[in-house]
Amino acid sequence: MVTEPIDQNSAKMRARDVSVFYGNKKAIDAVSIDIPSEFVTAFIGPSGCGKSTFLRALNRMNDTIPSARVEGCIELDGEDIYRSKMDVVQLRARVGMVFQKPNPFPKSIYENIAYGPRIHGLAEGKAELDAIVEKSLRRAGLWEEVKDRLLDSGTALSGGQQQRLCIARAIAVQPEVILMDEPCSALDPIATAKIEELIDELRGRYAIVIVTHSMQQAARVSQRTAFFHLGHMVEYGDTSQIFTNPHEERTKDYITGRYG
């Protein structure tokens, strides 16, 4: 495995020898990676290679699967997220997640955004909550489209708008990391372009990790890319280097379309 060195001070999350099991099946094998705070990091690889499983390990979403077990160490700002005293609800506020299929709550657009800040005690009154809702929707590039119908159901929006609503919902609880699991795979090209523009605008404010089946998307939106194959992280480095001059033969074969 080839890994380009990363400035240790810029790593927001750090994984060391992380393996993930579903029962007796090993889905991820001893992955070590630093997730930088200032860049978008893309995970690429063929279907079933473990990239989404590893992504879910970064905010303990695998905990929801009874047979799943995680070994190794994952740190957020130097703190082991798998230690027994870790508040998982708080962790998932700090490390937000946007899923493949838009999943707005069956509530109003306003309530979709306000729900998280309310349960985490981030707003003292209605005015503060209103401000958080507006700011989150603005950051997600959705405010101008929905400001006159905040009481309409979030599920009434188009697919692309629903996905931006889910991103706004993640932003609303002031996360430090945003994980995106193939966020555009259910969207049309126009909605996909808007999400990609949004990812670019959010870069630097949050550490962003995106799993994508589209190599073109990874090349467009990310600055760092990790290539996964059969549960292993084969190569990790600067996106332009991975796509133009990969060190590993398996990476080259995947990038050039020999398999995948």
C-alpha positions in Angstrom: 0.0 0.0 0.0 1.3 3.4 -0.9 0.3 6.5 1.2 1.5 10.0 0.6 2.6 11.7 3.8 0.2 14.2 5.2 1.0 17.1 7.5 0.2 15.6 11.0 -1.2 18.9 12.3 -3.8 19.0 9.5 -5.3 15.6 10.2 -8.8 16.0 11.6 -9.4 12.3 11.9 -6.8 9.5 12.1 -7.4 5.8 11.5 -4.8 3.2 12.4 -5.0 -0.5 11.5 -8.8 -0.4 11.3 -10.5 -3.6 10.4 -14.3 -4.1 10.2 -16.0 -7.5 10.5 -19.6 -8.6 9.8 -19.8 -11.7 11.9 -16.8 -13.8 10.7 -16.4 -11.9 7.4 -13.7 -9.3 7.3 -15.0 -6.3 5.2 -12.1 -3.9 5.9 -8.5 -5.1 6.5 -6.1 -2.9 8.6 -6.7 0.5 7.0 -4.6 3.4 8.2 -5.4 6.9 6.9 -5.3 10.6 7.9 -8.3 12.7 7.0 -7.2 16.3 6.5 -9.3 19.2 7.9 -8.9 21.5 4.9 -9.5 19.2 1.9 -12.2 17.0 0.4 -11.1 13.3 0.6 -12.7 10.9 -1.9 -12.9 7.1 -1.4 -13.1 5.3 -4.7 -13.2 1.6 -5.7 -15.4 -1.0 -7.3 -18.8 -2.0 -5.7 -18.4 -4.1 -2.5 -14.8 -3.0 -1.9 -15.5 -1.7 1.6 -15.4 2.1 1.0 -18.9 2.7 2.5 -18.2 0.3 5.4 -15.0 2.2 6.2 -16.9 5.6 5.9 -19.5 4.4 8.4 -16.8 3.4 10.9 -15.8 7.1 11.1 -18.9 8.0 13.0 -19.8 4.6 14.4 -22.8 4.0 12.1 -21.7 0.4 12.0 -22.8 0.2 15.7 -26.4 -0.1 14.4 -25.6 -3.4 12.7 -25.6 -6.2 15.4 -23.0 -8.4 13.6 -20.5 -5.5 13.0 -17.3 -5.3 14.9 -14.5 -2.7 14.5 -10.9 -3.2 15.5 -8.1 -0.7 15.5 -8.1 3.0 16.4 -10.0 5.9 15.0 -9.3 9.3 16.5 -11.1 12.7 16.1 -8.8 15.5 17.2 -6.7 12.9 19.0 -9.6 11.3 20.9 -10.5 7.6 20.3 -14.1 7.6 19.1 -14.5 3.9 20.1 -13.6 4.4 23.7 -16.4 3.3 26.1 -17.1 6.7 27.5 -17.6 8.3 24.0 -21.1 9.9 23.7 -22.1 8.5 20.3 -25.0 11.0 19.9 -22.5 13.9 20.4 -20.0 12.1 18.0 -22.6 12.0 15.2 -23.3 15.7 15.7 -19.5 16.4 15.3 -19.2 13.9 12.4 -22.3 14.3 10.3 -23.5 12.0 7.6 -25.3 12.5 4.3 -26.6 9.2 2.8 -27.0 7.9 -0.7 -30.7 8.4 -0.9 -32.0 11.7 0.4 -33.8 11.0 3.7 -35.5 14.2 5.0 -37.6 13.8 8.1 -41.4 13.7 7.4 -41.6 17.2 8.9 -41.6 20.7 7.6 -38.5 22.1 5.9 -38.0 24.4 9.0 -38.3 21.5 11.4 -35.9 19.3 9.4 -33.2 21.9 10.1 -34.3 23.0 13.6 -34.6 19.5 15.1 -30.9 18.9 15.6 -30.0 22.3 17.1 -33.0 22.0 19.4 -32.1 18.6 20.8 -28.4 19.6 21.2 -29.3 22.9 22.9 -27.7 25.1 20.3 -30.4 27.8 20.3 -31.8 29.7 23.3 -35.0 30.9 21.6 -37.0 31.1 18.5 -34.9 34.0 17.0 -31.7 32.0 17.4 -33.3 28.9 15.9 -34.6 31.0 13.0 -31.1 32.3 12.4 -29.6 28.8 12.4 -32.2 27.5 10.0 -31.6 30.4 7.6 -27.8 30.2 7.8 -27.8 26.4 7.3 -30.1 26.6 4.3 -28.0 29.4 2.8 -24.8 27.4 3.2 -26.6 24.5 1.5 -27.6 26.8 -1.4 -31.3 26.2 -0.7 -32.5 29.3 1.1 -33.7 31.3 -2.0 -35.6 28.3 -3.2 -37.5 27.5 0.0 -37.6 30.7 2.1 -41.3 31.3 1.3 -42.3 27.7 2.1 -40.5 26.7 5.2 -43.6 25.2 6.6 -44.0 22.8 3.6 -43.0 19.2 4.1 -39.3 18.5 3.3 -40.4 15.4 1.4 -42.3 17.6 -1.1 -39.0 18.9 -2.5 -37.3 17.5 -5.6 -34.6 14.8 -5.1 -31.7 17.3 -5.5 -33.4 19.8 -3.1 -34.0 17.0 -0.6 -30.3 16.1 -0.7 -29.3 19.7 -0.1 -31.8 19.8 2.7 -30.1 16.8 4.3 -26.7 18.6 3.9 -28.3 21.7 5.6 -29.6 19.5 8.4 -26.1 18.1 8.9 -24.6 21.6 8.9 -27.1 22.9 11.4 -25.6 21.1 14.4 -22.1 22.7 13.7 -20.3 19.5 12.7 -16.5 19.4 12.2 -16.6 16.5 9.7 -19.2 15.7 7.0 -19.3 12.2 5.6 -21.1 11.7 2.3 -22.0 8.2 1.1 -22.5 8.4 -2.7 -24.7 11.6 -2.2 -25.4 12.0 -5.9 -26.1 8.5 -7.1 -29.9 9.0 -6.9 -29.8 12.4 -8.6 -29.9 13.7 -12.2 -26.9 15.5 -13.7 -28.2 19.0 -12.9 -28.8 18.2 -9.3 -25.5 16.4 -9.1 -23.7 19.6 -10.4 -25.3 21.6 -7.7 -24.2 19.2 -5.0 -20.7 19.2 -6.4 -20.7 23.1 -6.3 -21.9 22.9 -2.8 -19.1 20.5 -1.7 -16.6 22.9 -3.2 -18.1 25.8 -1.3 -18.1 23.9 2.0 -14.5 22.8 1.6 -12.3 24.3 4.3 -15.2 24.9 6.7 -15.5 21.2 7.4 -13.4 18.1 6.8 -15.4 16.4 4.0 -15.1 12.7 3.0 -17.1 11.5 0.0 -17.6 7.9 -1.2 -18.3 8.0 -4.9 -18.6 5.3 -7.6 -17.8 8.1 -10.2 -14.1 8.6 -10.8 -15.0 11.8 -12.7 -16.8 13.1 -9.6 -13.8 12.2 -7.4 -11.5 14.1 -9.8 -13.8 17.1 -9.8 -14.5 17.6 -6.1 -11.6 16.1 -4.1 -8.0 17.0 -3.3 -7.1 13.7 -1.7 -8.2 10.2 -3.0 -8.1 6.8 -1.4 -8.5 3.7 -3.7 -10.1 0.7 -2.0 -10.1 -2.8 -3.4 -11.3 -6.0 -1.7 -11.4 -4.5 1.8 -7.9 -3.0 1.5 -6.9 0.6 1.0 -4.5 0.2 -1.9 -3.3 3.7 -2.4 -3.9 7.2 -0.9 -2.6 10.5 -2.0 -3.1 13.7 -3.9 -6.1 13.3 -6.2 -4.2 14.5 -9.3 -1.4 12.1 -8.6 -3.8 9.1 -8.1 -5.5 9.8 -11.4 -2.5 10.7 -13.5 0.4 8.8 -12.0 -0.7 6.1 -9.5 2.0 4.1 -7.8 0.1 0.8 -7.6 -0.7 -1.4 -10.6 -4.2 -2.2 -9.2 -5.0 1.5 -9.0 -3.8 2.0 -12.5 -6.0 -0.9 -13.7 -9.0 0.6 -12.0 -8.5 4.2 -13.2 -8.0 3.0 -16.8 -11.2 0.9 -16.7 -9.6 -2.6 -16.7 -12.0 -3.7 -14.0 -14.6 -2.2 -11.6 
